[in-house]
Amino acid sequence: HFSVGSKWFFNWVPSESVVVMHPDGATETCPSCRSEGTFTLKPFDDSTISPNKDDTIMGIHIPITAIGSSTLDRYFSYWLSYRTGVEGNAAKGLSVHLTWFSNLGGA
């Protein structure tokens, strides 16, 4: 099973279903970022819930750092998500993942 961060990376969960947190909230580079809030996470591993609905939040993304010659070389972040424990394949409840992605559109 993929985490919600991986599903977002592969465009299986749209950006609209992910809340991006930043200490400064909305900025010029991240107009949809939030600095605080209360959110209800929908389970991202439940095939009966569409990630494309306006009110469906499937993940909270908390960027923590980027390294490399370009800030997009390697990007580290925390992802919060909720699992249903479908078919006993994963524990039910909140999942916290530390992830990193390389070359997100960088040269």
PDB file as gemmi writes it, atoms N, CA and C in Angstrom:
CRYST1    1.000    1.000    1.000  90.00  90.00  90.00 P 1                      
ATOM      1  N   HIS A   1       0.832  -1.188   0.000  1.00  0.00           N  
ATOM      2  CA  HIS A   1       0.000   0.000   0.000  1.00  0.00           C  
ATOM      3  C   HIS A   1       0.877   1.251   0.000  1.00  0.00           C  
ATOM      4  N   PHE A   2       0.528   2.196  -0.845  1.00  0.00           N  
ATOM      5  CA  PHE A   2       1.230   3.468  -0.909  1.00  0.00           C  
ATOM      6  C   PHE A   2       0.699   4.418   0.163  1.00  0.00           C  
ATOM      7  N   SER A   3       1.561   5.287   0.654  1.00  0.00           N  
ATOM      8  CA  SER A   3       1.135   6.339   1.585  1.00  0.00           C  
ATOM      9  C   SER A   3       0.431   7.432   0.788  1.00  0.00           C  
ATOM     10  N   VAL A   4      -0.265   8.330   1.491  1.00  0.00           N  
ATOM     11  CA  VAL A   4      -0.959   9.413   0.803  1.00  0.00           C  
ATOM     12  C   VAL A   4       0.043  10.339   0.098  1.00  0.00           C  
ATOM     13  N   GLY A   5       1.241  10.517   0.666  1.00  0.00           N  
ATOM     14  CA  GLY A   5       2.265  11.333   0.007  1.00  0.00           C  
ATOM     15  C   GLY A   5       2.677  10.752  -1.334  1.00  0.00           C  
ATOM     16  N   SER A   6       2.832   9.436  -1.379  1.00  0.00           N  
ATOM     17  CA  SER A   6       3.176   8.772  -2.641  1.00  0.00           C  
ATOM     18  C   SER A   6       2.027   8.850  -3.632  1.00  0.00           C  
ATOM     19  N   LYS A   7       0.809   8.676  -3.145  1.00  0.00           N  
ATOM     20  CA  LYS A   7      -0.350   8.777  -4.033  1.00  0.00           C  
ATOM     21  C   LYS A   7      -0.472  10.190  -4.596  1.00  0.00           C  
ATOM     22  N   TRP A   8      -0.153  11.204  -3.780  1.00  0.00           N  
ATOM     23  CA  TRP A   8      -0.144  12.582  -4.271  1.00  0.00           C  
ATOM     24  C   TRP A   8       0.938  12.760  -5.341  1.00  0.00           C  
ATOM     25  N   PHE A   9       2.139  12.235  -5.070  1.00  0.00           N  
ATOM     26  CA  PHE A   9       3.265  12.362  -5.994  1.00  0.00           C  
ATOM     27  C   PHE A   9       2.918  11.790  -7.370  1.00  0.00           C  
ATOM     28  N   PHE A  10       2.186  10.663  -7.401  1.00  0.00           N  
ATOM     29  CA  PHE A  10       1.801  10.016  -8.661  1.00  0.00           C  
ATOM     30  C   PHE A  10       0.464  10.535  -9.204  1.00  0.00           C  
ATOM     31  N   ASN A  11      -0.055  11.611  -8.605  1.00  0.00           N  
ATOM     32  CA  ASN A  11      -1.323  12.232  -9.024  1.00  0.00           C  
ATOM     33  C   ASN A  11      -2.531  11.320  -8.838  1.00  0.00           C  
ATOM     34  N   TRP A  12      -2.456  10.385  -7.917  1.00  0.00           N  
ATOM     35  CA  TRP A  12      -3.609   9.539  -7.590  1.00  0.00           C  
ATOM     36  C   TRP A  12      -4.485  10.224  -6.555  1.00  0.00           C  
ATOM     37  N   VAL A  13      -3.913  11.134  -5.781  1.00  0.00           N  
ATOM     38  CA  VAL A  13      -4.659  12.007  -4.866  1.00  0.00           C  
ATOM     39  C   VAL A  13      -4.345  13.429  -5.321  1.00  0.00           C  
ATOM     40  N   PRO A  14      -5.366  14.198  -5.692  1.00  0.00           N  
ATOM     41  CA  PRO A  14      -5.117  15.545  -6.220  1.00  0.00           C  
ATOM     42  C   PRO A  14      -4.653  16.517  -5.128  1.00  0.00           C  
ATOM     43  N   SER A  15      -3.968  17.545  -5.531  1.00  0.00           N  
ATOM     44  CA  SER A  15      -3.488  18.571  -4.600  1.00  0.00           C  
ATOM     45  C   SER A  15      -4.629  19.213  -3.818  1.00  0.00           C  
ATOM     46  N   GLU A  16      -5.808  19.272  -4.416  1.00  0.00           N  
ATOM     47  CA  GLU A  16      -6.965  19.860  -3.744  1.00  0.00           C  
ATOM     48  C   GLU A  16      -7.394  19.054  -2.517  1.00  0.00           C  
ATOM     49  N   SER A  17      -6.993  17.790  -2.434  1.00  0.00           N  
ATOM     50  CA  SER A  17      -7.344  16.926  -1.304  1.00  0.00           C  
ATOM     51  C   SER A  17      -6.248  16.890  -0.243  1.00  0.00           C  
ATOM     52  N   VAL A  18      -5.260  17.785  -0.374  1.00  0.00           N  
ATOM     53  CA  VAL A  18      -4.140  17.843   0.561  1.00  0.00           C  
ATOM     54  C   VAL A  18      -4.034  19.260   1.123  1.00  0.00           C  
ATOM     55  N   VAL A  19      -3.950  19.372   2.441  1.00  0.00           N  
ATOM     56  CA  VAL A  19      -3.721  20.655   3.100  1.00  0.00           C  
ATOM     57  C   VAL A  19      -2.216  20.797   3.292  1.00  0.00           C  
ATOM     58  N   VAL A  20      -1.651  21.907   2.839  1.00  0.00           N  
ATOM     59  CA  VAL A  20      -0.224  22.163   3.017  1.00  0.00           C  
ATOM     60  C   VAL A  20      -0.065  23.164   4.167  1.00  0.00           C  
ATOM     61  N   MET A  21       0.712  22.757   5.163  1.00  0.00           N  
ATOM     62  CA  MET A  21       0.928  23.608   6.332  1.00  0.00           C  
ATOM     63  C   MET A  21       2.262  24.336   6.206  1.00  0.00           C  
ATOM     64  N   HIS A  22       2.284  25.590   6.656  1.00  0.00           N  
ATOM     65  CA  HIS A  22       3.499  26.388   6.649  1.00  0.00           C  
ATOM     66  C   HIS A  22       3.393  27.376   7.806  1.00  0.00           C  
ATOM     67  N   PRO A  23       4.480  27.619   8.556  1.00  0.00           N  
ATOM     68  CA  PRO A  23       4.395  28.541   9.697  1.00  0.00           C  
ATOM     69  C   PRO A  23       3.872  29.932   9.342  1.00  0.00           C  
ATOM     70  N   ASP A  24       4.148  30.390   8.115  1.00  0.00           N  
ATOM     71  CA  ASP A  24       3.714  31.718   7.682  1.00  0.00           C  
ATOM     72  C   ASP A  24       2.328  31.711   7.051  1.00  0.00           C  
ATOM     73  N   GLY A  25       1.729  30.550   6.895  1.00  0.00           N  
ATOM     74  CA  GLY A  25       0.435  30.471   6.222  1.00  0.00           C  
ATOM     75  C   GLY A  25       0.592  30.714   4.735  1.00  0.00           C  
ATOM     76  N   ALA A  26      -0.382  31.366   4.134  1.00  0.00           N  
ATOM     77  CA  ALA A  26      -0.344  31.632   2.697  1.00  0.00           C  
ATOM     78  C   ALA A  26       0.784  32.612   2.362  1.00  0.00           C  
ATOM     79  N   THR A  27       1.541  32.285   1.330  1.00  0.00           N  
ATOM     80  CA  THR A  27       2.628  33.135   0.851  1.00  0.00           C  
ATOM     81  C   THR A  27       2.512  33.267  -0.663  1.00  0.00           C  
ATOM     82  N   GLU A  28       3.366  34.074  -1.233  1.00  0.00           N  
ATOM     83  CA  GLU A  28       3.361  34.232  -2.692  1.00  0.00           C  
ATOM     84  C   GLU A  28       3.683  32.911  -3.388  1.00  0.00           C  
ATOM     85  N   THR A  29       4.609  32.136  -2.812  1.00  0.00           N  
ATOM     86  CA  THR A  29       4.980  30.857  -3.425  1.00  0.00           C  
ATOM     87  C   THR A  29       4.034  29.723  -3.061  1.00  0.00           C  
ATOM     88  N   CYS A  30       3.232  29.920  -2.023  1.00  0.00           N  
ATOM     89  CA  CYS A  30       2.260  28.897  -1.619  1.00  0.00           C  
ATOM     90  C   CYS A  30       0.965  29.575  -1.166  1.00  0.00           C  
ATOM     91  N   PRO A  31       0.161  30.037  -2.120  1.00  0.00           N  
ATOM     92  CA  PRO A  31      -1.047  30.780  -1.758  1.00  0.00           C  
ATOM     93  C   PRO A  31      -2.091  29.948  -1.013  1.00  0.00           C  
ATOM     94  N   SER A  32      -2.037  28.634  -1.121  1.00  0.00           N  
ATOM     95  CA  SER A  32      -3.021  27.791  -0.431  1.00  0.00           C  
ATOM     96  C   SER A  32      -2.511  27.243   0.899  1.00  0.00           C  
ATOM     97  N   CYS A  33      -1.292  27.593   1.288  1.00  0.00           N  
ATOM     98  CA  CYS A  33      -0.730  27.111   2.559  1.00  0.00           C  
ATOM     99  C   CYS A  33      -1.516  27.656   3.741  1.00  0.00           C  
ATOM    100  N   ARG A  34      -1.527  26.885   4.806  1.00  0.00           N  
ATOM    101  CA  ARG A  34      -2.196  27.292   6.043  1.00  0.00           C  
ATOM    102  C   ARG A  34      -1.208  27.213   7.196  1.00  0.00           C  
ATOM    103  N   SER A  35      -1.387  28.091   8.184  1.00  0.00           N  
ATOM    104  CA  SER A  35      -0.520  28.064   9.360  1.00  0.00           C  
ATOM    105  C   SER A  35      -1.182  27.340  10.527  1.00  0.00           C  
ATOM    106  N   GLU A  36      -2.489  27.177  10.462  1.00  0.00           N  
ATOM    107  CA  GLU A  36      -3.215  26.496  11.530  1.00  0.00           C  
ATOM    108  C   GLU A  36      -4.573  26.054  11.004  1.00  0.00           C  
ATOM    109  N   GLY A  37      -5.253  25.233  11.791  1.00  0.00           N  
ATOM    110  CA  GLY A  37      -6.589  24.816  11.397  1.00  0.00           C  
ATOM    111  C   GLY A  37      -6.969  23.494  12.022  1.00  0.00           C  
ATOM    112  N   THR A  38      -8.224  23.168  11.925  1.00  0.00           N  
ATOM    113  CA  THR A  38      -8.758  21.889  12.358  1.00  0.00           C  
ATOM    114  C   THR A  38      -9.321  21.208  11.122  1.00  0.00           C  
ATOM    115  N   PHE A  39      -8.890  20.001  10.868  1.00  0.00           N  
ATOM    116  CA  PHE A  39      -9.253  19.314   9.630  1.00  0.00           C  
ATOM    117  C   PHE A  39      -9.773  17.912   9.934  1.00  0.00           C  
ATOM    118  N   THR A  40     -10.694  17.454   9.129  1.00  0.00           N  
ATOM    119  CA  THR A  40     -11.180  16.084   9.209  1.00  0.00           C  
ATOM    120  C   THR A  40     -10.591  15.324   8.033  1.00  0.00           C  
ATOM    121  N   LEU A  41      -9.754  14.347   8.340  1.00  0.00           N  
ATOM    122  CA  LEU A  41      -9.120  13.554   7.288  1.00  0.00           C  
ATOM    123  C   LEU A  41     -10.026  12.408   6.881  1.00  0.00           C  
ATOM    124  N   LYS A  42     -10.250  12.280   5.587  1.00  0.00           N  
ATOM    125  CA  LYS A  42     -10.974  11.139   5.037  1.00  0.00           C  
ATOM    126  C   LYS A  42      -9.958  10.039   4.767  1.00  0.00           C  
ATOM    127  N   PRO A  43     -10.332   8.787   4.952  1.00  0.00           N  
ATOM    128  CA  PRO A  43      -9.376   7.702   4.703  1.00  0.00           C  
ATOM    129  C   PRO A  43      -8.985   7.638   3.226  1.00  0.00           C  
ATOM    130  N   PHE A  44      -7.688   7.640   2.975  1.00  0.00           N  
ATOM    131  CA  PHE A  44      -7.216   7.632   1.591  1.00  0.00           C  
ATOM    132  C   PHE A  44      -7.180   6.229   1.003  1.00  0.00           C  
ATOM    133  N   ASP A  45      -7.388   5.200   1.833  1.00  0.00           N  
ATOM    134  CA  ASP A  45      -7.343   3.825   1.333  1.00  0.00           C  
ATOM    135  C   ASP A  45      -8.734   3.214   1.196  1.00  0.00           C  
ATOM    136  N   ASP A  46      -9.772   4.034   1.244  1.00  0.00           N  
ATOM    137  CA  ASP A  46     -11.146   3.564   1.083  1.00  0.00           C  
ATOM    138  C   ASP A  46     -11.595   3.877  -0.333  1.00  0.00           C  
ATOM    139  N   SER A  47     -11.789   2.862  -1.147  1.00  0.00           N  
ATOM    140  CA  SER A  47     -12.114   3.067  -2.566  1.00  0.00           C  
ATOM    141  C   SER A  47     -13.510   3.654  -2.777  1.00  0.00           C  
ATOM    142  N   THR A  48     -14.334   3.712  -1.740  1.00  0.00           N  
ATOM    143  CA  THR A  48     -15.672   4.282  -1.895  1.00  0.00           C  
ATOM    144  C   THR A  48     -15.675   5.797  -1.720  1.00  0.00           C  
ATOM    145  N   ILE A  49     -14.548   6.381  -1.310  1.00  0.00           N  
ATOM    146  CA  ILE A  49     -14.455   7.827  -1.112  1.00  0.00           C  
ATOM    147  C   ILE A  49     -13.632   8.436  -2.236  1.00  0.00           C  
ATOM    148  N   SER A  50     -14.242   9.370  -2.963  1.00  0.00           N  
ATOM    149  CA  SER A  50     -13.555  10.012  -4.080  1.00  0.00           C  
ATOM    150  C   SER A  50     -12.671  11.154  -3.574  1.00  0.00           C  
ATOM    151  N   PRO A  51     -11.407  11.183  -3.988  1.00  0.00           N  
ATOM    152  CA  PRO A  51     -10.532  12.286  -3.587  1.00  0.00           C  
ATOM    153  C   PRO A  51     -10.805  13.569  -4.366  1.00  0.00           C  
ATOM    154  N   ASN A  52     -11.705  13.528  -5.317  1.00  0.00           N  
ATOM    155  CA  ASN A  52     -11.950  14.683  -6.180  1.00  0.00           C  
ATOM    156  C   ASN A  52     -13.098  15.570  -5.718  1.00  0.00           C  
ATOM    157  N   LYS A  53     -13.699  15.276  -4.581  1.00  0.00           N  
ATOM    158  CA  LYS A  53     -14.769  16.122  -4.065  1.00  0.00           C  
ATOM    159  C   LYS A  53     -14.157  17.314  -3.340  1.00  0.00           C  
ATOM    160  N   ASP A  54     -14.832  18.470  -3.403  1.00  0.00           N  
ATOM    161  CA  ASP A  54     -14.303  19.707  -2.830  1.00  0.00           C  
ATOM    162  C   ASP A  54     -13.995  19.619  -1.342  1.00  0.00           C  
ATOM    163  N   ASP A  55     -14.776  18.875  -0.591  1.00  0.00           N  
ATOM    164  CA  ASP A  55     -14.607  18.828   0.856  1.00  0.00           C  
ATOM    165  C   ASP A  55     -13.795  17.625   1.340  1.00  0.00           C  
ATOM    166  N   THR A  56     -13.168  16.918   0.435  1.00  0.00           N  
ATOM    167  CA  THR A  56     -12.430  15.716   0.804  1.00  0.00           C  
ATOM    168  C   THR A  56     -10.966  16.037   1.053  1.00  0.00           C  
ATOM    169  N   ILE A  57     -10.549  15.973   2.313  1.00  0.00           N  
ATOM    170  CA  ILE A  57      -9.141  16.152   2.673  1.00  0.00           C  
ATOM    171  C   ILE A  57      -8.592  14.787   3.049  1.00  0.00           C  
ATOM    172  N   MET A  58      -7.589  14.336   2.304  1.00  0.00           N  
ATOM    173  CA  MET A  58      -7.017  13.014   2.530  1.00  0.00           C  
ATOM    174  C   MET A  58      -5.614  13.061   3.118  1.00  0.00           C  
ATOM    175  N   GLY A  59      -5.039  14.236   3.214  1.00  0.00           N  
ATOM    176  CA  GLY A  59      -3.699  14.324   3.772  1.00  0.00           C  
ATOM    177  C   GLY A  59      -3.351  15.725   4.205  1.00  0.00           C  
ATOM    178  N   ILE A  60      -2.434  15.795   5.157  1.00  0.00           N  
ATOM    179  CA  ILE A  60      -1.854  17.065   5.578  1.00  0.00           C  
ATOM    180  C   ILE A  60      -0.360  16.963   5.309  1.00  0.00           C  
ATOM    181  N   HIS A  61       0.139  17.896   4.538  1.00  0.00           N  
ATOM    182  CA  HIS A  61       1.539  17.903   4.098  1.00  0.00           C  
ATOM    183  C   HIS A  61       2.268  19.010   4.852  1.00  0.00           C  
ATOM    184  N   ILE A  62       3.357  18.637   5.531  1.00  0.00           N  
ATOM    185  CA  ILE A  62       4.141  19.606   6.293  1.00  0.00           C  
ATOM    186  C   ILE A  62       5.580  19.581   5.768  1.00  0.00           C  
ATOM    187  N   PRO A  63       5.913  20.448   4.802  1.00  0.00           N  
ATOM    188  CA  PRO A  63       7.277  20.505   4.289  1.00  0.00           C  
ATOM    189  C   PRO A  63       8.239  20.936   5.397  1.00  0.00           C  
ATOM    190  N   ILE A  64       9.408  20.278   5.467  1.00  0.00           N  
ATOM    191  CA  ILE A  64      10.351  20.655   6.519  1.00  0.00           C  
ATOM    192  C   ILE A  64      11.686  21.158   5.994  1.00  0.00           C  
ATOM    193  N   THR A  65      12.150  20.688   4.856  1.00  0.00           N  
ATOM    194  CA  THR A  65      13.420  21.188   4.323  1.00  0.00           C  
ATOM    195  C   THR A  65      13.624  20.712   2.892  1.00  0.00           C  
ATOM    196  N   ALA A  66      14.512  21.394   2.193  1.00  0.00           N  
ATOM    197  CA  ALA A  66      14.950  20.993   0.862  1.00  0.00           C  
ATOM    198  C   ALA A  66      16.463  21.141   0.826  1.00  0.00           C  
ATOM    199  N   ILE A  67      17.147  20.212   0.168  1.00  0.00           N  
ATOM    200  CA  ILE A  67      18.606  20.287   0.059  1.00  0.00           C  
ATOM    201  C   ILE A  67      19.028  20.093  -1.385  1.00  0.00           C  
ATOM    202  N   GLY A  68      20.205  20.565  -1.697  1.00  0.00           N  
ATOM    203  CA  GLY A  68      20.747  20.401  -3.035  1.00  0.00           C  
ATOM    204  C   GLY A  68      21.037  21.749  -3.661  1.00  0.00           C  
ATOM    205  N   SER A  69      21.604  21.719  -4.875  1.00  0.00           N  
ATOM    206  CA  SER A  69      21.936  22.966  -5.563  1.00  0.00           C  
ATOM    207  C   SER A  69      20.673  23.712  -5.986  1.00  0.00           C  
ATOM    208  N   SER A  70      19.628  22.980  -6.245  1.00  0.00           N  
ATOM    209  CA  SER A  70      18.309  23.559  -6.491  1.00  0.00           C  
ATOM    210  C   SER A  70      17.441  23.123  -5.322  1.00  0.00           C  
ATOM    211  N   THR A  71      16.565  23.977  -4.845  1.00  0.00           N  
ATOM    212  CA  THR A  71      15.726  23.598  -3.703  1.00  0.00           C  
ATOM    213  C   THR A  71      14.818  22.421  -4.040  1.00  0.00           C  
ATOM    214  N   LEU A  72      14.748  22.057  -5.315  1.00  0.00           N  
ATOM    215  CA  LEU A  72      13.910  20.936  -5.705  1.00  0.00           C  
ATOM    216  C   LEU A  72      14.694  19.635  -5.850  1.00  0.00           C  
ATOM    217  N   ASP A  73      15.993  19.618  -5.545  1.00  0.00           N  
ATOM    218  CA  ASP A  73      16.774  18.392  -5.676  1.00  0.00           C  
ATOM    219  C   ASP A  73      16.279  17.289  -4.741  1.00  0.00           C  
ATOM    220  N   ARG A  74      16.097  17.598  -3.481  1.00  0.00           N  
ATOM    221  CA  ARG A  74      15.568  16.634  -2.514  1.00  0.00           C  
ATOM    222  C   ARG A  74      14.722  17.392  -1.513  1.00  0.00           C  
ATOM    223  N   TYR A  75      13.501  16.932  -1.353  1.00  0.00           N  
ATOM    224  CA  TYR A  75      12.485  17.647  -0.600  1.00  0.00           C  
ATOM    225  C   TYR A  75      11.975  16.729   0.506  1.00  0.00           C  
ATOM    226  N   PHE A  76      12.139  17.126   1.765  1.00  0.00           N  
ATOM    227  CA  PHE A  76      11.716  16.322   2.911  1.00  0.00           C  
ATOM    228  C   PHE A  76      10.446  16.905   3.511  1.00  0.00           C  
ATOM    229  N   SER A  77       9.544  16.039   3.955  1.00  0.00           N  
ATOM    230  CA  SER A  77       8.319  16.516   4.570  1.00  0.00           C  
ATOM    231  C   SER A  77       7.643  15.426   5.392  1.00  0.00           C  
ATOM    232  N   TYR A  78       6.744  15.874   6.260  1.00  0.00           N  
ATOM    233  CA  TYR A  78       5.874  14.967   6.998  1.00  0.00           C  
ATOM    234  C   TYR A  78       4.523  14.927   6.300  1.00  0.00           C  
ATOM    235  N   TRP A  79       3.891  13.776   6.316  1.00  0.00           N  
ATOM    236  CA  TRP A  79       2.549  13.596   5.792  1.00  0.00           C  
ATOM    237  C   TRP A  79       1.693  12.956   6.871  1.00  0.00           C  
ATOM    238  N   LEU A  80       0.531  13.542   7.140  1.00  0.00           N  
ATOM    239  CA  LEU A  80      -0.440  12.973   8.058  1.00  0.00           C  
ATOM    240  C   LEU A  80      -1.613  12.465   7.230  1.00  0.00           C  
ATOM    241  N   SER A  81      -2.078  11.270   7.546  1.00  0.00           N  
ATOM    242  CA  SER A  81      -3.204  10.700   6.810  1.00  0.00           C  
ATOM    243  C   SER A  81      -3.954   9.732   7.721  1.00  0.00           C  
ATOM    244  N   TYR A  82      -5.102   9.280   7.249  1.00  0.00           N  
ATOM    245  CA  TYR A  82      -5.925   8.360   8.013  1.00  0.00           C  
ATOM    246  C   TYR A  82      -6.184   7.120   7.178  1.00  0.00           C  
ATOM    247  N   ARG A  83      -5.990   5.956   7.789  1.00  0.00           N  
ATOM    248  CA  ARG A  83      -6.242   4.670   7.131  1.00  0.00           C  
ATOM    249  C   ARG A  83      -7.454   3.999   7.769  1.00  0.00           C  
ATOM    250  N   THR A  84      -8.187   3.263   6.949  1.00  0.00           N  
ATOM    251  CA  THR A  84      -9.328   2.512   7.457  1.00  0.00           C  
ATOM    252  C   THR A  84      -8.933   1.123   7.924  1.00  0.00           C  
ATOM    253  N   GLY A  85      -7.747   0.664   7.534  1.00  0.00           N  
ATOM    254  CA  GLY A  85      -7.357  -0.706   7.851  1.00  0.00           C  
ATOM    255  C   GLY A  85      -8.097  -1.696   6.971  1.00  0.00           C  
ATOM    256  N   VAL A  86      -8.338  -1.329   5.698  1.00  0.00           N  
ATOM    257  CA  VAL A  86      -9.075  -2.166   4.758  1.00  0.00           C  
ATOM    258  C   VAL A  86      -8.444  -3.550   4.677  1.00  0.00           C  
ATOM    259  N   GLU A  87      -9.267  -4.550   4.846  1.00  0.00           N  
ATOM    260  CA  GLU A  87      -8.856  -5.960   4.726  1.00  0.00           C  
ATOM    261  C   GLU A  87      -7.709  -6.310   5.658  1.00  0.00           C  
ATOM    262  N   GLY A  88      -7.531  -5.555   6.737  1.00  0.00           N  
ATOM    263  CA  GLY A  88      -6.498  -5.879   7.704  1.00  0.00           C  
ATOM    264  C   GLY A  88      -5.075  -5.662   7.218  1.00  0.00           C  
ATOM    265  N   ASN A  89      -4.919  -4.979   6.069  1.00  0.00           N  
ATOM    266  CA  ASN A  89      -3.581  -4.791   5.499  1.00  0.00           C  
ATOM    267  C   ASN A  89      -2.776  -3.699   6.168  1.00  0.00           C  
ATOM    268  N   ALA A  90      -3.437  -2.816   6.872  1.00  0.00           N  
ATOM    269  CA  ALA A  90      -2.735  -1.731   7.562  1.00  0.00           C  
ATOM    270  C   ALA A  90      -3.562  -1.356   8.787  1.00  0.00           C  
ATOM    271  N   ALA A  91      -2.893  -0.855   9.781  1.00  0.00           N  
ATOM    272  CA  ALA A  91      -3.592  -0.473  11.010  1.00  0.00           C  
ATOM    273  C   ALA A  91      -4.546   0.679  10.760  1.00  0.00           C  
ATOM    274  N   LYS A  92      -5.687   0.651  11.453  1.00  0.00           N  
ATOM    275  CA  LYS A  92      -6.668   1.726  11.358  1.00  0.00           C  
ATOM    276  C   LYS A  92      -6.213   2.891  12.227  1.00  0.00           C  
ATOM    277  N   GLY A  93      -6.279   4.102  11.688  1.00  0.00           N  
ATOM    278  CA  GLY A  93      -5.950   5.280  12.474  1.00  0.00           C  
ATOM    279  C   GLY A  93      -5.041   6.235  11.733  1.00  0.00           C  
ATOM    280  N   LEU A  94      -4.498   7.167  12.499  1.00  0.00           N  
ATOM    281  CA  LEU A  94      -3.626   8.200  11.943  1.00  0.00           C  
ATOM    282  C   LEU A  94      -2.268   7.620  11.572  1.00  0.00           C  
ATOM    283  N   SER A  95      -1.801   7.964  10.383  1.00  0.00           N  
ATOM    284  CA  SER A  95      -0.464   7.574   9.930  1.00  0.00           C  
ATOM    285  C   SER A  95       0.383   8.833   9.806  1.00  0.00           C  
ATOM    286  N   VAL A  96       1.611   8.767  10.263  1.00  0.00           N  
ATOM    287  CA  VAL A  96       2.559   9.871  10.120  1.00  0.00           C  
ATOM    288  C   VAL A  96       3.763   9.322   9.370  1.00  0.00           C  
ATOM    289  N   HIS A  97       4.091   9.940   8.252  1.00  0.00           N  
ATOM    290  CA  HIS A  97       5.204   9.485   7.423  1.00  0.00           C  
ATOM    291  C   HIS A  97       6.193  10.618   7.199  1.00  0.00           C  
ATOM    292  N   LEU A  98       7.466  10.301   7.306  1.00  0.00           N  
ATOM    293  CA  LEU A  98       8.526  11.203   6.871  1.00  0.00           C  
ATOM    294  C   LEU A  98       8.898  10.757   5.469  1.00  0.00           C  
ATOM    295  N   THR A  99       8.767  11.642   4.508  1.00  0.00           N  
ATOM    296  CA  THR A  99       9.038  11.276   3.120  1.00  0.00           C  
ATOM    297  C   THR A  99      10.057  12.219   2.499  1.00  0.00           C  
ATOM    298  N   TRP A 100      10.627  11.785   1.401  1.00  0.00           N  
ATOM    299  CA  TRP A 100      11.443  12.658   0.584  1.00  0.00           C  
ATOM    300  C   TRP A 100      11.249  12.285  -0.867  1.00  0.00           C  
ATOM    301  N   PHE A 101      11.286  13.296  -1.693  1.00  0.00           N  
ATOM    302  CA  PHE A 101      11.176  13.125  -3.134  1.00  0.00           C  
ATOM    303  C   PHE A 101      12.342  13.848  -3.770  1.00  0.00           C  
ATOM    304  N   SER A 102      12.814  13.318  -4.878  1.00  0.00           N  
ATOM    305  CA  SER A 102      13.918  13.939  -5.610  1.00  0.00           C  
ATOM    306  C   SER A 102      13.430  14.499  -6.932  1.00  0.00           C  
ATOM    307  N   ASN A 103      14.083  15.591  -7.350  1.00  0.00           N  
ATOM    308  CA  ASN A 103      13.874  16.179  -8.681  1.00  0.00           C  
ATOM    309  C   ASN A 103      12.410  16.458  -8.999  1.00  0.00           C  
ATOM    310  N   LEU A 104      11.759  17.253  -8.151  1.00  0.00           N  
ATOM    311  CA  LEU A 104      10.371  17.638  -8.407  1.00  0.00           C  
ATOM    312  C   LEU A 104      10.336  18.762  -9.423  1.00  0.00           C  
ATOM    313  N   GLY A 105      10.660  18.431 -10.657  1.00  0.00           N  
ATOM    314  CA  GLY A 105      10.637  19.426 -11.708  1.00  0.00           C  
ATOM    315  C   GLY A 105      11.915  20.236 -11.800  1.00  0.00           C  
ATOM    316  N   GLY A 106      12.933  19.878 -11.046  1.00  0.00           N  
ATOM    317  CA  GLY A 106      14.193  20.599 -11.074  1.00  0.00           C  
ATOM    318  C   GLY A 106      14.999  20.266 -12.316  1.00  0.00           C  
ATOM    319  N   ALA A 107      16.005  21.056 -12.564  1.00  0.00           N  
ATOM    320  CA  ALA A 107      16.838  20.849 -13.747  1.00  0.00           C  
ATOM    321  C   ALA A 107      17.744  19.662 -13.580  1.00  0.00           C  
TER     322      ALA A 107                                                      
END                                                                             
